[in-house]
Amino acid sequence: MMAACVGMFLAHLFLQTVAMRTRMPLLVFVPALFFAVSSLQKPCWKMIITAGVIALGLLNAIPHYDGLRASYMIKQENISRMRQAAVAVRNGEMPDEIHLRKFDLRYAESDIWGEDYFQVFWLRAYYGIPDDMDIIYED
């Protein structure tokens, strides 16, 4: 159990794409569970509870991992499209619009589609996309 606790903390060093508000319950829950389980007297209960926590954790983590991976792939595709549009603008071409894909909001920090959302302004400034070029998010 101690190895799982240490492993969880080390894994969080590499999970920078997941928000701290998502990771924080784990950072509190796992050590508390470790101390609660370690205070049990019978080793069989320790093993049963540890196995149950690992099983529930895997049942919860696998769909989230798949969703985050799918969203990551879509975001990488969107970044590629934005870079292509930025190159086209620098070369004097003026596409009317940029088509980006929407990602699954269950596995995202926020949605950025919509003209009034503040991240659109940052995207335009970062990639050098003019304001009159439409950014269209498609399903």
Secondary structure, DSSP 8 states (H G I E B T S, - for coil): -HHHHHHHHHHHHH-TTS-HHHHHHHHHHHHHHHHHHHT-S-HHHHHHHHHHHHHHHHHHHHHHHHHHHHHHHHHHHHHHHHHHHHHHHHTT---SEEEEE---GGGSS----STT-HHHHHHHHHHT--TTSEEEEE-
